[in-house]
Amino acid sequence: MLLEIPTTYNVASSYKEYKTYLDSYKKEEITTYMFGCEKFINQYLNDAEDPALNVCYAVMKFLNLLEEKNYTQKEKGCKYLFYWLHAEVLRSKQPIKNTLNLYKELYKNYHSEENLNTLDNYINQINEHTSDKLVKLTGIYDKLEHFSSEYELKHEKKTCTGDCMDLYNTYVDECRKGYDKDFCNELKNFREKYHFFIKKILSYEGEQYLLPPVESFNTLNVIIIPFTLILVTSLIFPILYKFTAFGPWIRRIIGKNNNMWENINEETN
């Protein structure tokens, strides 16, 4: 498998560690009130399956844990936290902007209780654009992880061909229409990981199991670009030859070459 392309969305493919922490914290029995969570209220948690107290407590403990981690873990942890709130807590029932509101409010609570700001830069990296792409990419990796785990458990050869292919093709189309290079590169990373699972783990063969490349082969550009270069060159060359020093210079070169060939011919004869 090729090396992973570094992107701002790399956490999408390596989230399991962070998910384990958050899920375990959420299930913990809260015997004493910590981090001011007993007072935390957010309208978007009203319909959530888990009580606001437990969600708040899990997030506070997780952020506290990240304080001890290195730069990369801090960055990835803060990004995955957003996905966890959106997909695991709110079950993707709220729009991205509402999850972003909850995310910021929880961090505001953490900041006021702990009086720490070392995670500010990582939290502030999350906006509506990046979080939308992050949710999409982590979601598709999660589907592949689910099928991989099912195979390890039951050894039944199933693939996420339908779901994964449909989502992947939708996101590739979005990539080609947009300007987010990291989003496109992370789709390349996913394609590589998906093909490794299909070919090496399941030993499937055949184009029907493979994902198309992220780059589109534009035949029109392949034809137009060389034609344009030829046309521009044919227009510029006469102007350079007639009105610039390029003309006398090229004539001298041609003259020298002609003299050289004449001398060679004379010596031969």
C-alpha positions as CSV (number, residue, x, y, z in Angstrom):
1,M,0.0,0.0,0.0
2,L,1.3,3.5,-0.9
3,L,2.3,6.0,1.7
4,E,-0.6,8.1,3.0
5,I,-0.7,11.6,1.5
6,P,-0.6,14.2,4.3
7,T,-3.9,16.2,4.4
8,T,-5.8,18.3,6.9
9,Y,-8.3,15.4,7.0
10,N,-5.9,12.6,7.9
11,V,-7.8,12.0,11.2
12,A,-10.6,10.5,9.1
13,S,-8.5,7.4,8.5
14,S,-7.1,7.1,12.1
15,Y,-9.9,7.9,14.4
16,K,-10.4,4.7,16.4
17,E,-8.2,5.7,19.3
18,Y,-10.2,8.9,19.8
19,K,-13.5,7.2,19.5
20,T,-12.5,4.6,22.1
21,Y,-11.7,7.4,24.6
22,L,-14.9,9.3,24.0
23,D,-17.2,6.3,24.0
24,S,-15.8,5.0,27.3
25,Y,-15.9,8.5,29.0
26,K,-19.6,8.8,28.0
27,K,-20.5,5.5,29.6
28,E,-18.7,6.3,32.9
29,E,-20.8,6.6,36.0
30,I,-20.6,10.2,37.2
31,T,-20.4,10.2,41.0
32,T,-19.2,13.8,41.4
33,Y,-20.0,16.8,39.3
34,M,-16.9,17.9,37.3
35,F,-16.1,20.6,34.8
36,G,-19.4,22.5,35.5
37,C,-21.3,20.0,33.4
38,E,-24.3,19.9,35.8
39,K,-25.0,23.4,34.6
40,F,-24.3,22.9,30.9
41,I,-27.4,23.3,28.6
42,N,-27.6,23.2,24.8
43,Q,-30.7,23.1,22.7
44,Y,-29.3,20.6,20.2
45,L,-28.8,18.0,22.9
46,N,-32.5,18.0,23.9
47,D,-33.3,15.2,21.4
48,A,-30.0,13.3,21.8
49,E,-30.1,9.8,23.2
50,D,-27.5,10.6,25.8
51,P,-28.0,13.1,28.6
52,A,-26.3,16.5,28.2
53,L,-24.4,15.8,31.5
54,N,-22.8,12.6,30.1
55,V,-21.9,14.2,26.8
56,C,-20.4,17.2,28.5
57,Y,-18.5,15.1,30.9
58,A,-17.0,12.9,28.1
59,V,-16.0,15.9,26.1
60,M,-14.4,17.7,29.1
61,K,-12.4,14.6,30.0
62,F,-11.3,14.1,26.4
63,L,-10.1,17.7,26.1
64,N,-8.3,17.4,29.3
65,L,-6.6,14.2,27.9
66,L,-5.6,16.1,24.8
67,E,-3.7,18.6,26.9
68,E,-1.1,16.0,27.5
69,K,-0.7,14.8,23.9
70,N,1.6,16.0,21.2
71,Y,0.8,18.5,18.4
72,T,-0.5,15.9,15.9
73,Q,-2.7,14.2,18.5
74,K,-4.1,17.5,19.7
75,E,-5.0,18.5,16.2
76,K,-6.5,15.1,15.2
77,G,-8.3,14.7,18.5
78,C,-10.1,18.1,18.2
79,K,-11.1,17.3,14.7
80,Y,-12.5,13.9,15.6
81,L,-14.4,15.4,18.5
82,F,-16.5,17.3,16.0
83,Y,-17.3,14.2,14.0
84,W,-18.1,12.3,17.2
85,L,-20.6,15.0,18.3
86,H,-22.2,15.2,14.9
87,A,-22.4,11.4,14.0
88,E,-22.4,9.6,17.4
89,V,-24.2,12.1,19.7
90,L,-26.5,13.9,17.4
91,R,-26.8,11.0,15.0
92,S,-26.4,13.3,12.0
93,K,-29.9,14.7,12.6
94,Q,-28.6,18.3,12.9
95,P,-27.0,20.5,10.2
96,I,-23.3,21.1,10.4
97,K,-23.7,24.6,11.7
98,N,-25.7,23.4,14.7
99,T,-23.1,20.8,15.6
100,L,-20.5,23.6,15.3
101,N,-22.5,25.6,17.8
102,L,-22.5,22.7,20.2
103,Y,-18.8,22.1,19.7
104,K,-17.9,25.7,20.4
105,E,-20.2,25.9,23.5
106,L,-18.6,22.8,25.0
107,Y,-15.1,24.2,24.4
108,K,-16.2,27.5,25.9
109,N,-17.4,25.6,29.0
110,Y,-14.0,23.7,29.2
111,H,-12.1,27.0,28.8
112,S,-14.1,28.7,31.6
113,E,-13.7,25.8,34.0
114,E,-10.1,24.8,33.4
115,N,-8.8,28.3,32.3
116,L,-6.6,26.7,29.7
117,N,-6.2,27.9,26.1
118,T,-3.6,25.5,24.6
119,L,-6.3,23.9,22.4
120,D,-7.6,27.2,21.0
121,N,-5.8,27.0,17.6
122,Y,-7.0,23.4,17.1
123,I,-10.6,24.2,17.9
124,N,-10.6,27.3,15.8
125,Q,-9.5,25.3,12.7
126,I,-13.0,23.8,12.6
127,N,-15.4,25.8,10.4
128,E,-18.5,24.9,8.3
129,H,-16.4,24.1,5.2
130,T,-13.8,21.9,6.9
131,S,-16.2,20.2,9.2
132,D,-18.5,19.3,6.4
133,K,-15.7,17.6,4.5
134,L,-14.4,16.0,7.7
135,V,-17.8,14.4,8.4
136,K,-18.0,13.1,4.9
137,L,-14.5,11.6,4.9
138,T,-14.7,10.1,8.3
139,G,-18.1,8.7,7.6
140,I,-16.9,6.8,4.5
141,Y,-13.8,5.5,6.4
142,D,-16.2,4.4,9.1
143,K,-18.2,2.3,6.6
144,L,-15.1,0.6,5.4
145,E,-13.9,0.0,9.0
146,H,-17.3,-1.6,9.7
147,F,-17.0,-4.0,6.8
148,S,-13.4,-4.8,7.7
149,S,-14.4,-5.6,11.3
150,E,-17.3,-7.8,10.2
151,Y,-14.9,-9.8,8.0
152,E,-12.5,-10.3,10.9
153,L,-15.3,-11.4,13.1
154,K,-17.2,-13.7,10.8
155,H,-14.8,-14.3,7.8
156,E,-17.7,-13.7,5.5
157,K,-16.7,-12.1,2.2
158,K,-18.8,-9.0,2.0
159,T,-17.8,-5.6,0.8
160,C,-19.1,-2.1,1.1
161,T,-19.2,-1.9,-2.7
162,G,-22.6,-0.3,-2.9
163,D,-22.4,2.3,-0.1
164,C,-18.7,3.0,-0.4
165,M,-18.8,3.3,-4.2
166,D,-21.9,5.6,-4.2
167,L,-20.5,7.9,-1.5
168,Y,-17.0,7.9,-3.1
169,N,-18.3,8.8,-6.5
170,T,-20.4,11.6,-5.1
171,Y,-17.4,13.0,-3.2
172,V,-15.1,12.6,-6.2
173,D,-17.6,14.6,-8.2
174,E,-17.6,17.3,-5.5
175,C,-13.8,17.3,-5.4
176,R,-13.6,17.9,-9.2
177,K,-16.0,20.8,-9.0
178,G,-14.3,22.4,-6.0
179,Y,-10.9,23.7,-4.9
180,D,-10.1,21.7,-1.8
181,K,-6.9,19.9,-2.6
182,D,-6.8,18.2,0.8
183,F,-10.3,16.8,0.3
184,C,-9.3,15.3,-3.1
185,N,-6.0,13.9,-1.7
186,E,-7.9,12.3,1.2
187,L,-10.2,10.6,-1.3
188,K,-7.0,9.2,-2.9
189,N,-5.9,7.9,0.5
190,F,-9.3,6.2,0.9
191,R,-9.2,4.7,-2.5
192,E,-5.8,3.2,-1.8
193,K,-7.0,1.7,1.6
194,Y,-10.2,0.4,0.0
195,H,-8.3,-1.3,-2.8
196,F,-5.9,-2.9,-0.3
197,F,-8.9,-4.3,1.6
198,I,-10.5,-5.6,-1.6
199,K,-7.4,-7.1,-3.2
200,K,-5.2,-8.2,-0.3
201,I,-7.7,-9.1,2.4
202,L,-10.7,-10.3,0.4
203,S,-8.6,-11.4,-2.7
204,Y,-11.3,-10.1,-5.0
205,E,-10.4,-9.4,-8.7
206,G,-12.2,-7.5,-11.3
207,E,-12.8,-3.9,-12.2
208,Q,-16.3,-4.0,-10.7
209,Y,-14.9,-4.0,-7.2
210,L,-12.5,-1.1,-7.7
211,L,-13.0,2.6,-7.3
212,P,-12.3,5.0,-10.2
213,P,-9.4,7.4,-9.9
214,V,-10.0,10.8,-8.3
215,E,-8.4,12.7,-11.3
216,S,-10.6,12.9,-14.4
217,F,-8.9,12.4,-17.8
218,N,-9.9,15.4,-19.9
219,T,-9.4,14.4,-23.5
220,L,-10.4,17.9,-24.7
221,N,-7.6,19.5,-22.8
222,V,-5.1,16.9,-24.2
223,I,-6.1,18.0,-27.7
224,I,-6.5,21.8,-27.2
225,I,-3.3,22.5,-25.2
226,P,-0.8,21.3,-27.8
227,F,-2.8,22.9,-30.6
228,T,-2.8,26.2,-28.8
229,L,1.0,26.0,-28.3
230,I,1.6,25.4,-32.0
231,L,-0.7,28.2,-33.0
232,V,0.9,30.7,-30.6
233,T,4.4,29.7,-31.7
234,S,3.5,30.1,-35.3
235,L,2.2,33.6,-34.7
236,I,5.1,34.8,-32.4
237,F,8.0,33.3,-34.4
238,P,7.7,35.6,-37.5
239,I,7.4,38.7,-35.3
240,L,10.5,37.7,-33.3
241,Y,12.4,37.0,-36.5
242,K,11.5,40.3,-38.2
243,F,11.5,42.9,-35.4
244,T,13.9,41.7,-32.7
245,A,17.6,40.6,-32.4
246,F,16.4,37.0,-32.7
247,G,16.2,37.3,-36.5
248,P,19.9,38.3,-37.2
249,W,21.0,35.7,-34.5
250,I,19.2,32.8,-36.1
251,R,20.4,33.9,-39.6
252,R,24.0,33.8,-38.4
253,I,23.5,30.3,-36.9
254,I,21.9,29.0,-40.1
255,G,24.7,30.7,-42.2
256,K,27.4,29.1,-40.1
257,N,25.8,25.6,-40.5
258,N,25.5,26.1,-44.3
259,N,29.2,27.1,-44.6
260,M,30.2,24.1,-42.5
261,W,28.3,21.7,-44.7
262,E,29.7,23.3,-47.9
263,N,33.3,22.9,-46.5
264,I,32.6,19.2,-45.7
265,N,31.2,18.6,-49.2
266,E,34.2,20.3,-50.8
267,E,36.7,18.2,-48.8
268,T,34.8,15.0,-49.7
269,N,34.8,15.7,-53.4
